[in-house]
Amino acid sequence: MNKVVLKGNLARDPEVRYIPSGTAVVDFAVAVSRSYKKSDGEFAEKVAYVTCVSWNGMAERIGKMSKGDPIFVEGEIEEDRWETDGQKRVRLKVRVSEFERLWRKPKSSKQEPEQQSDEPAPTDEDGNDVPF
């Protein structure tokens, strides 16, 4: 079985490109982290950056996202092989079959009190309060 499930954040802005046939493709990286306890009892976090690729309409939708956006992806491991200057190279990546854009939670559920200001409220040219 070849199935990968990741939940993390986009590590960089995805950039959509089009191959000569007009098909959209996007390569992007997902930063996934895990927490662990060190030998001294302190907790630490380790981050891994996983390269992913997506095609067609899904590529265009992912391309509208931005660095730091939370994302959930499902797919399968795919291997790229090539040779550069006589050196054989191999890279693993996830070919995405499903994704979901996740939404960030608000930093705090408490609302901050409005700041008081000595400046007069903004008005339009007729002297009416501007609603912002």
N, C-alpha and C positions, 0 to 999 in steps of 0.2 A: 504494500500500500504506500502511496506517495501522496501525503496530504500535509499541508502546513497551515497553521492558524496563528496569526499574530495580532496583537493589540498593542499599539504604541503611538508615536507621534512622527509626523513627517520630519525627516532630518534636514531637508532642503526644499526649496520650491521646485515642484515637478515641472519639467519642460516637455511639452508635447512636440513631436516632430512627425513628419509625414514621409513615408517611403514612396518611391516613384509611382506605385499603383494608387496612391492617394489614401492609403490606410494609415490611421493615426496610431502612434506608439509612444508610450511614455515610460521612461526609466525613473525610478525614485527610490529613496531609502527610507526605511521605517526604523526608528530608534526604539528598541524594546529594552526594558530594564528589569532587573531582579535585585531584591534585597537579600542580604545574608549577614550572618553574625560572624565577626572576626574572632580570632583566638583571644583577644583582650576583652571580649564581651561587647564591644562597640558594634553598631550596625553600619553597614556600608552598602552602597548601591553600585552595581556593575551594568554598564550600558553596552549593547551590541547593536550594530548598524547592519540591517539586512537589505540587500539590494533586491528590488522587485521590478517587474515589467508588466505592462498591461497594454491591450490592443483595442482598436476600434472606438466605439462610443464610450466604453468604460475608461479608456485612456483620456478622452477629452474631458470627462467628468472629473477624474482625478487631477487633471491639469488645471482645474479651476481652484484647487485647494492651495494652501500656503504652508510654508515651513512652520512647524509647531502644531499644526492641526492634528487632533487625535483621529486615528483611523483603525479600523478592524479589517484585516484582509484574510482571505482563504485562497489557497492555490496549491501548486505542486512545485517541487524542486526541479530545476532545469539546469543543465550544464552547458556552459559555453567553452569551446576549445579553440585555440588559435596559436599561431606561432609568430614570435617577434624576434628578429635578429638571431634566429636559430634556437631560441628558447621556447619550449612548449609551455603554454599557459592554460590554466583551467580556472573557471570562476563559476561558483554556484549562485543561483538567484531564484527567486520565487516568481513563477508565472501565475499572475493573479486571475482567479476565475470568479471571485465574488469580493466585493468590498462594501463597507458601510462607513460613511463619515460620522464620526462621533462628535458630540458637542461637549465643550468644556463646562465644568460646573462653576457657578459663581464662586469667587474667592471667599465671600462671607454672606451668610443669610441675613445678617443685621444690616439695616440701612444706616448710612452715616447721616447725622443731622445736617441740614443745609447750613452752609457758611453764611454768616451775617456779614453784610457789607455796608459801608457808609456811602457807597456810590448810589446815585439815584437809579431807579429801574429804567431800562431802555424804553423809549417811546418813539412812535412814528412821527411824521411831519405835522400831524394834527394834534399831537400831545397825548394820543391814546397809548396805553401800555402795550408793549410788544410781548406776545406770549412765549418767551423762551428765556 
